[in-house]
């Protein structure tokens, strides 16, 4: 079936439920475990924001004009601590600002190990799932992305802020006592956090009674060697679906990050054929 790739929809069940939209159909990917997948890129890309036809995408599916607009608030979508809205630089009516001005959380997650991150309140727990995390814990709530960003900067001196995707795809992580690690990190960053709380007052809050979210993924077998497919270099991907984690399909022939190729027009066949 001809389709435009998008990130998979997720629901936090045990295991995570993955759904992929094919045309007007919603495909239950969990039910496809053990089945063949055949994906063929047609050489056409559509911007995920404005829908224009393009030959190259930026930042997981944007055309260059939309990508440039995404950065119009001085990189604050990608580097929220650099936000300049308070200096009157970013237009409050700009769609990038609308993204940033919503309530956010700062969290700890166990993906390829312990990491700190930020996301909109509405993106929990899907953000953790997209990162392939097996545990997640909210540690701060904030009124906007900038506040979350400066807290993240204060904390990442003591904890990683990146996921090593190759490690994440090799198996389930050993459990981490996120509550204890949170307390350790907050103690280490105590002076910086105190300054930020004095600056922003009630707009940022420590979540003292958060509950650790546990996440399991639909995986028959994890790969022992990670080989990633790139549709720009190899237009056809075929293999047996052994699992799904993060936004990756784990095939017996390699792995593919569907979110990375958002907007790519493909033919996709699933099942026994």
Secondary structure, DSSP 8 states (H G I E B T S, - for coil): -EEE----EEE--SS-EEEEEETTEEEESGGGTTSEEEEEEEEEEE-TTT--EES--BTTTB-HHHHHHHTTTTTTTTSGGG--GGGT-S-TTSHHHHHHTS-EEEEEEESSSEEEEEEEGGGTTHHHHHTT-SEEEEEEEESSHHHHHHHHHHHTTTS-----HHHHTTS------HHHHHHHHHHHTHHHHHHHHHHHGGGEEE-TT---EE----BS---SS--B--TTT-SEEEEEEEEEETTEEEETTEEEETGGGTTEEEEEEEE--
